[in-house]
């Protein structure tokens, strides 16, 4: 039976046709702009997925995402440690520009954040899990809310089972359950609220896994009961769950727990994807997963790369990178184009039609890569492990933020400086000296990688690698290719000059 339409329905349909007649495309507010979810594993290295050939790990969800979406095999963290890399996601900038020099160094309140940009564009913005860019308490000038998120359920640092989290800056509270699932459940609640308000959503989901100390559910631990007996001969040092202090344990026992955490995180991501599917949201939701740095020594097993967390070699900075967006990525893609966490903000801004912040950025838009049109990166990526210890001990260093506002509140298992909470710092750096250029650093173009002080030693240690033919960085070509090394060194130095200028606060004065 054909139902007659009302006069109101007829008017609405006629109005909707007007743009087509005059040649204008008018995307609807909620239907056309994508929802965006950025997920990040903590200390999750490139090799620790099934799709990258790990000999033991079971990551069926990430494997399916890699098989269906855009798999970025040369995706990098902006820094070989956590806080700095996380800041690069929020700002699109290298972390030294705004003083996030190492773990437990905060971001600066003056930074333009991706949440502020998306919030102004009408997105509901939420943060869930590890923050680590300053305290998450209400009066912190660098908590997720201060950086543009409408709501947050977050931790100053990392967390385990039954996590202690702060909701919107309130007193820490214990939430029972497996840590990854706890924050995914709250992300799902947030998505439901955004749907009811008919707003597109932007969710940043930063897991506490698989950062040590490790633990796991019985069902996940059982998957790794039969690791090779040879792993029993090796011992590694990590945090003890009982004391929060360093303890030496058998490698097979440690791996069993680490792998269980990764599998639980993978399952939680699967729960999120299933929810998006059931709600009809998955087609136009960008789901972007990556790690924040390479594998630490306590979990280093199967990497084909040199180095580990804390080093600017591939093992410290190459991480899993996957984008799912079924509406736009309709056929699976595998990319060997260099890309980095600093690219997230520029990419998202271009995809939703928002202008970039008017200050130096280190990331570029990957929209052409998503469209299958980018075959090489137009500019190199630079990495820098700034000497944070020297900065902290600099004479007459003035705090950027009052120390009381930098004290954390959410406890974690690992004790540091006699505390189970974390305090943060960020310092003024008014003048640039020659010493400021020190620290291990590297520059990566489409073929070669130039490294200075890669092991954290003297700056005189210089290396050049051809990553197209030597991903393991075994063969130093600097003696046979001095011109290439010299060109890259000049580019790296020029980039450092720009970064140090930002560190002085010059970018803020120009606004």
C-alpha distance (Angstrom), angle and dihedral (degrees) to the residues before:
residue distance angle dihedral
X1 . . .
X2 3.80 . .
X3 3.77 112.4 .
X4 3.80 117.6 -145.6
X5 3.78 115.5 -120.4
X6 3.75 123.1 -126.4
X7 3.80 124.0 -116.8
X8 3.83 89.4 -108.9
X9 3.82 92.0 53.9
X10 3.80 90.5 48.8
X11 3.80 92.0 52.1
X12 3.83 91.6 49.2
X13 3.80 91.7 51.5
X14 3.78 93.1 48.1
X15 3.81 92.6 49.3
X16 3.80 89.8 50.0
X17 3.81 89.8 57.3
X18 3.81 95.3 53.9
X19 3.85 96.5 85.1
X20 3.81 91.0 52.9
X21 3.82 91.8 54.4
X22 3.82 93.2 50.6
X23 3.81 94.8 42.5
X24 3.82 97.0 -110.8
X25 3.80 124.2 134.0
X26 3.79 112.8 -148.8
X27 3.80 113.0 -175.0
X28 3.78 114.0 -152.4
X29 3.82 116.9 -113.8
X30 3.78 99.6 -117.7
X31 3.80 102.9 22.6
X32 3.79 102.9 51.1
X33 3.79 107.5 35.9
X34 3.79 110.1 76.7
X35 3.76 125.0 -117.9
X36 3.81 110.2 -124.2
X37 3.81 131.5 -146.5
X38 3.81 121.6 178.5
X39 3.80 114.2 -165.5
X40 3.79 124.4 -173.3
X41 3.79 132.6 -175.6
X42 3.81 119.1 -144.5
X43 3.83 112.2 -119.8
X44 3.82 90.1 -11.9
X45 3.80 108.1 154.0
X46 3.81 131.0 -154.1
X47 3.79 96.0 -102.6
X48 3.81 97.1 49.7
X49 3.80 97.9 93.2
X50 3.74 133.0 83.9
X51 3.81 92.1 -125.5
X52 3.81 90.7 58.5
X53 3.78 90.4 54.8
X54 3.79 104.0 -100.5
X55 3.83 108.9 175.7
X56 3.83 95.4 -135.4
X57 3.80 114.9 10.5
X58 3.78 121.1 107.8
X59 3.82 111.5 -151.3
X60 3.81 104.4 152.7
X61 3.82 95.1 162.1
X62 3.79 96.2 50.9
X63 3.80 88.2 43.5
X64 3.81 90.3 54.7
X65 3.80 91.9 47.0
X66 3.81 90.1 51.1
X67 3.79 90.8 48.7
X68 3.82 94.3 49.4
X69 3.79 105.0 32.9
X70 3.80 140.5 34.2
X71 3.79 109.2 -49.3
X72 3.81 110.6 -162.7
X73 3.78 107.6 -159.3
X74 3.81 93.3 -179.0
X75 3.78 99.4 49.0
X76 3.79 117.1 142.3
X77 3.77 139.2 -164.4
X78 3.80 111.0 -126.7
X79 3.81 89.8 -125.2
X80 3.83 135.6 17.9
X81 3.82 91.6 -115.1
X82 3.78 138.6 55.1
X83 3.83 116.1 -106.8
X84 3.82 93.8 45.7
X85 3.80 93.6 49.2
X86 3.80 92.1 48.5
X87 3.78 90.2 53.2
X88 3.80 89.9 54.0
X89 3.81 89.6 58.8
X90 3.80 91.9 51.2
X91 3.83 95.8 45.6
X92 3.81 110.0 22.5
X93 3.80 85.9 -128.1
X94 3.77 136.7 108.3
X95 3.82 108.0 -95.8
X96 3.81 95.7 -123.5
X97 3.81 87.8 66.7
X98 3.79 90.7 70.9
X99 3.79 101.6 27.8
X100 3.82 101.8 -99.3
X101 3.77 89.0 136.0
X102 3.82 101.2 158.1
X103 3.80 142.0 -12.5
X104 3.83 111.2 -46.5
X105 3.81 93.0 23.8
X106 3.79 107.9 120.5
X107 3.77 131.1 -134.0
X108 3.82 118.7 -110.7
X109 3.82 119.6 -105.2
X110 3.82 91.3 -131.5
X111 3.80 93.3 66.9
X112 3.81 119.4 112.6
X113 3.80 103.9 -121.0
X114 3.77 129.8 -157.0
X115 3.81 89.8 -125.0
X116 3.79 91.9 56.1
X117 3.80 89.9 50.8
X118 3.80 94.2 48.1
X119 3.80 93.0 42.0
X120 3.80 90.5 57.3
X121 3.80 87.8 48.9
X122 3.82 90.3 58.5
X123 3.80 101.3 -97.3
X124 3.79 123.2 141.5
X125 3.82 103.0 -126.4
X126 3.80 125.3 -156.4
X127 3.80 135.6 171.1
X128 3.81 122.6 -155.4
X129 3.81 128.9 -175.8
X130 3.78 129.9 -7.6
X131 3.82 115.2 24.9
X132 3.83 104.9 165.6
X133 3.81 94.4 168.3
X134 3.79 93.5 101.8
X135 3.80 135.2 -42.2
X136 3.80 117.0 -42.3
X137 3.82 93.5 -145.1
X138 3.81 119.1 120.9
X139 3.82 98.5 -104.0
X140 3.80 95.7 48.0
X141 3.82 112.3 114.0
X142 3.80 89.2 -148.4
X143 3.81 101.3 46.7
X144 3.81 117.2 123.3
X145 3.81 91.3 -96.7
X146 3.79 92.3 53.2
X147 3.79 88.2 51.0
X148 3.80 92.9 54.4
X149 3.80 107.7 -85.3
X150 3.80 115.7 135.3
X151 3.79 92.1 -148.3
X152 3.76 139.4 -0.1
X153 3.77 142.7 -170.3
X154 3.77 99.3 -166.1
X155 3.79 150.5 150.3
X156 3.79 128.0 -139.3
X157 3.80 88.9 -129.2
X158 3.82 135.1 -11.1
X159 3.80 130.7 -32.7
X160 3.80 141.9 -163.8
X161 3.80 136.3 -159.6
X162 3.83 114.9 -21.4
X163 3.82 91.0 16.7
X164 3.79 123.7 -148.3
X165 3.80 105.6 -134.0
X166 3.79 139.1 168.7
X167 3.80 119.8 -128.3
X168 3.79 111.7 -146.9
X169 3.79 91.8 -24.3
X170 3.79 95.9 -51.6
X171 3.81 127.1 136.0
X172 3.81 114.3 -58.8
X173 3.80 113.8 -91.7
X174 3.79 132.2 -171.2
X175 3.80 115.8 -119.6
X176 3.78 113.3 -163.3
X177 3.78 118.0 -130.3
X178 3.78 145.5 53.1
X179 3.81 106.4 -35.2
X180 3.81 99.2 -125.8
X181 3.78 93.3 47.1
X182 3.80 92.0 47.8
X183 3.80 93.3 59.9
X184 3.81 93.1 40.7
X185 3.80 90.0 54.3
X186 3.79 89.9 53.9
X187 3.80 90.8 46.4
X188 3.81 88.6 54.9
X189 3.80 89.8 51.0
X190 3.82 89.6 51.0
X191 3.80 91.4 50.3
X192 3.80 90.0 52.5
X193 3.80 90.8 52.4
X194 3.81 91.1 50.4
X195 3.81 90.3 50.0
X196 3.79 92.0 52.6
X197 3.79 89.4 51.0
X198 3.83 90.0 46.4
X199 3.79 92.1 -124.8
X200 3.80 128.0 137.6
X201 3.79 110.5 -116.6
X202 3.78 137.1 -134.0
X203 3.81 114.8 -165.1
X204 3.80 125.8 -178.5
X205 3.81 108.9 -161.0
X206 3.78 112.6 -173.8
X207 3.80 112.2 179.7
X208 3.80 124.7 -147.5
X209 3.81 89.0 -140.3
X210 2.92 140.1 132.7
X211 3.82 93.2 10.0
X212 3.80 113.4 120.4
X213 3.02 139.8 -73.7
X214 3.77 90.0 67.9
X215 3.79 132.0 -147.5
X216 3.77 136.2 155.7
X217 3.76 148.6 -176.0
X218 3.80 116.9 -90.0
X219 3.81 91.5 -113.9
X220 3.80 91.1 55.9
X221 3.78 96.6 41.2
X222 3.81 89.5 53.1
X223 3.80 90.2 62.1
X224 3.80 89.3 66.9
X225 3.80 101.9 40.8
X226 3.79 93.0 113.5
X227 3.80 104.2 53.9
X228 3.83 113.8 151.2
X229 3.78 115.3 -74.0
X230 3.81 89.8 -128.8
X231 3.83 89.3 73.7
X232 3.79 88.8 66.0
X233 3.81 90.7 71.0
X234 3.80 94.1 63.7
X235 3.80 125.7 75.4
X236 3.79 127.1 -161.6
X237 3.78 133.6 -170.0
X238 3.79 120.5 -125.1
X239 3.80 141.1 137.2
X240 3.78 117.8 -60.1
X241 3.80 115.3 -130.7
X242 3.79 91.7 -142.4
X243 3.81 100.7 50.8
X244 3.79 105.7 16.1
X245 3.80 87.9 -129.8
X246 3.83 130.6 111.1
X247 3.79 115.9 -75.4
X248 3.81 133.0 175.4
X249 3.80 115.7 -126.6
X250 3.79 140.5 169.8
X251 3.79 113.2 -83.7
X252 3.81 95.4 -130.6
X253 3.82 91.8 55.3
X254 3.80 91.5 48.0
X255 3.81 93.5 47.9
X256 3.80 91.5 48.5
X257 3.79 90.1 58.3
X258 3.81 95.2 40.8
X259 3.79 92.0 50.6
X260 3.81 90.3 47.6
X261 3.83 89.3 55.9
X262 3.80 92.0 50.5
X263 3.80 91.9 48.9
X264 3.83 90.8 49.2
X265 3.80 90.4 50.1
X266 3.79 89.6 49.3
X267 3.81 90.6 51.7
X268 3.82 91.1 49.6
X269 3.80 90.0 54.2
X270 3.79 87.2 50.8
X271 3.80 89.8 53.9
X272 3.80 89.1 53.5
X273 3.81 92.5 49.1
X274 3.79 91.2 49.1
X275 3.80 90.5 52.2
X276 3.79 91.3 50.7
X277 3.80 88.7 50.7
X278 3.80 94.5 50.1
X279 3.80 91.4 48.5
X280 3.80 93.8 48.8
X281 3.81 90.3 -116.6
X282 3.76 103.1 112.0
X283 3.80 97.8 84.1
X284 3.79 93.8 62.8
X285 3.81 100.4 30.9
X286 3.78 120.2 102.0
X287 3.80 107.0 -142.2
X288 3.80 109.8 -171.4
X289 3.81 121.0 -177.4
X290 3.80 128.7 -173.3
X291 3.80 143.2 143.8
X292 3.82 125.0 -111.2
X293 3.84 97.8 -133.7
X294 3.76 141.9 -22.7
X295 3.78 129.8 -65.7
X296 3.84 117.3 -67.5
X297 3.79 122.0 -128.1
X298 3.81 92.0 -98.2
X299 3.81 91.2 63.6
X300 3.79 103.7 29.3
X301 3.80 107.6 129.7
X302 3.80 119.7 119.4
X303 3.79 107.4 21.6
X304 3.81 115.2 133.2
X305 3.80 89.2 -156.6
X306 3.76 136.2 88.8
X307 3.79 117.9 -108.5
X308 3.78 135.4 11.1
X309 3.80 141.2 -129.2
X310 3.80 110.2 -26.9
X311 3.82 96.7 30.9
X312 3.81 129.7 94.4
X313 3.80 92.7 -134.7
X314 3.81 116.9 106.3
X315 3.80 93.4 -92.0
X316 3.79 90.2 60.9
X317 3.80 100.2 45.7
X318 3.81 111.5 22.5
X319 3.80 109.6 94.4
X320 3.81 139.8 166.4
X321 3.80 112.7 -76.7
X322 3.82 124.8 -175.3
X323 3.80 133.6 160.7
X324 3.80 122.7 -165.8
X325 3.81 118.6 -170.9
X326 3.80 108.6 146.6
X327 3.81 95.2 -170.6
X328 3.81 92.0 59.6
X329 3.82 105.2 18.5
X330 3.79 97.7 56.7
X331 3.79 98.3 156.7
X332 3.80 125.7 42.5
X333 3.80 116.2 -97.0
X334 3.79 132.6 -167.9
X335 3.79 114.4 -161.7
X336 3.79 130.6 -164.8
X337 3.79 92.6 -176.2
X338 3.80 112.9 123.2
X339 3.81 111.2 -109.2
X340 3.79 134.1 165.1
X341 3.80 142.8 -163.8
X342 3.83 89.7 -100.8
X343 3.82 86.8 67.5
X344 3.81 93.0 67.5
X345 3.81 97.8 81.5
X346 3.84 96.4 45.9
X347 3.80 90.5 45.2
X348 3.79 94.3 51.0
X349 3.80 92.5 44.9
X350 3.79 92.0 54.7
X351 3.79 93.6 44.1
X352 3.82 92.7 55.2
X353 3.81 96.0 35.5
X354 3.80 99.3 -112.0
X355 3.83 122.0 142.4
X356 3.79 119.7 -112.2
X357 3.80 121.6 -109.7
X358 3.80 111.4 -89.6
X359 3.79 98.1 -119.2
X360 3.82 133.8 81.4
X361 3.81 112.8 -60.6
X362 3.78 127.0 -170.7
X363 3.80 97.9 -161.9
X364 3.79 128.9 75.1
X365 3.79 132.7 -152.0
X366 3.79 114.4 -88.8
X367 3.79 93.1 -163.5
X368 3.84 90.3 113.0
X369 3.81 88.8 51.7
X370 3.80 91.1 51.9
X371 3.80 88.3 49.8
X372 3.80 90.9 50.9
X373 3.80 93.0 -114.4
X374 3.83 103.1 108.4
X375 3.80 113.4 86.5
X376 3.81 99.2 163.8
X377 3.78 134.5 17.2
X378 3.83 112.5 -102.4
X379 3.83 94.3 -142.8
X380 3.81 136.6 24.6
X381 3.81 125.1 -99.0
X382 3.81 117.2 -126.7
X383 3.80 127.1 -155.5
X384 3.78 127.6 -165.6
X385 3.78 131.5 -178.4
X386 3.79 96.3 -163.1
X387 3.82 117.9 -152.7
X388 3.79 96.1 -102.8
X389 3.81 93.6 171.4
X390 3.79 92.1 59.1
X391 3.80 90.2 47.0
X392 3.80 91.7 51.3
X393 3.82 90.8 52.5
X394 3.79 95.6 45.3
X395 3.81 112.1 130.2
X396 3.80 117.1 -102.5
X397 3.81 92.0 2.8
X398 3.80 108.5 175.6
X399 3.82 118.8 -145.1
X400 3.79 114.6 -118.4
X401 3.82 89.6 -148.3
X402 3.80 128.8 30.0
X403 3.81 109.3 -91.5
X404 3.82 94.2 -126.0
X405 3.79 90.1 59.1
X406 3.81 89.8 52.8
X407 3.82 95.8 58.6
X408 3.80 112.9 111.4
X409 3.79 126.5 -138.2
X410 3.82 109.8 -170.1
X411 3.83 111.0 91.1
X412 3.78 124.6 -139.0
X413 3.78 134.5 -171.9
X414 3.81 98.1 -103.5
X415 3.80 116.6 81.8
X416 3.82 118.7 -142.5
X417 3.80 127.5 177.2
X418 3.80 88.1 -6.8
X419 3.83 93.5 -56.7
X420 3.79 136.2 103.9
X421 3.81 89.6 -152.6
X422 3.80 129.3 66.9
X423 3.78 130.5 -121.1
X424 3.79 121.9 -159.1
X425 3.78 137.6 -146.8
X426 3.81 141.0 -166.0
X427 3.79 122.8 176.4
X428 3.78 138.5 -156.4
X429 3.80 113.3 -111.7
X430 3.80 105.5 -169.5
X431 3.81 100.4 168.6
X432 3.80 135.2 40.9
X433 3.81 119.2 -135.1
X434 3.78 132.3 178.7
X435 3.81 89.8 -106.3
X436 3.79 89.5 62.3
X437 3.82 91.0 71.7
X438 3.81 91.5 64.7
X439 3.79 126.6 104.9
X440 3.79 132.3 82.6
X441 3.80 110.7 -60.1
X442 3.76 142.7 160.0
X443 3.78 143.6 -172.4
X444 3.79 124.2 -144.7
X445 3.80 125.6 -161.1
X446 3.78 126.7 175.6
X447 3.79 92.3 -72.5
X448 3.79 114.3 4.9
X449 3.79 134.0 56.1
X450 3.79 121.4 -159.7
X451 3.83 117.5 -160.8
X452 3.81 131.8 -169.4
X453 3.82 120.2 -166.7
X454 3.79 92.1 -9.9
X455 3.79 94.6 171.2
X456 3.78 91.9 49.1
X457 3.81 92.0 -99.9
X458 3.78 133.2 115.0
X459 3.79 120.4 -25.2
X460 3.79 88.1 -124.2
X461 3.82 88.7 77.0
X462 3.81 102.6 94.2
X463 3.79 127.0 172.5
X464 3.80 137.3 -178.9
X465 3.80 122.7 -161.3
X466 3.77 133.0 -173.7
X467 3.80 99.8 -139.9
X468 3.79 93.3 -172.6
X469 3.79 88.9 66.4
X470 3.80 103.3 18.3
X471 3.81 112.9 39.9
X472 3.79 89.9 160.0
X473 3.83 90.5 62.5
X474 3.78 92.8 -131.2
X475 3.80 100.4 137.3
X476 3.80 119.7 63.3
X477 3.82 106.9 -152.8
X478 3.79 98.1 -178.3
X479 3.82 93.8 110.1
X480 3.80 93.5 52.9
X481 3.82 98.2 37.7
X482 3.81 105.6 37.4
X483 3.83 93.9 148.4
X484 3.81 92.7 57.5
X485 3.79 91.3 46.5
X486 3.82 92.1 48.6
X487 3.82 92.3 50.4
X488 3.79 92.6 49.9
X489 3.80 91.9 45.5
X490 3.83 90.4 54.8
X491 3.80 91.0 49.6
X492 3.80 91.1 48.6
X493 3.81 92.0 50.1
X494 3.82 92.2 49.4
X495 3.79 89.7 50.4
X496 3.82 91.2 49.9
X497 3.81 89.6 53.2
X498 3.80 89.9 55.2
X499 3.80 92.1 46.8
X500 3.82 93.3 49.1
X501 3.79 90.3 50.0
X502 3.79 87.9 56.0
X503 3.82 90.5 47.5
X504 3.81 89.6 60.6
X505 3.80 88.9 61.7
X506 3.81 94.3 -108.6
X507 3.81 92.2 134.5
X508 3.78 91.3 61.7
X509 3.80 94.0 48.0
X510 3.81 89.5 54.8
X511 3.81 93.0 59.1
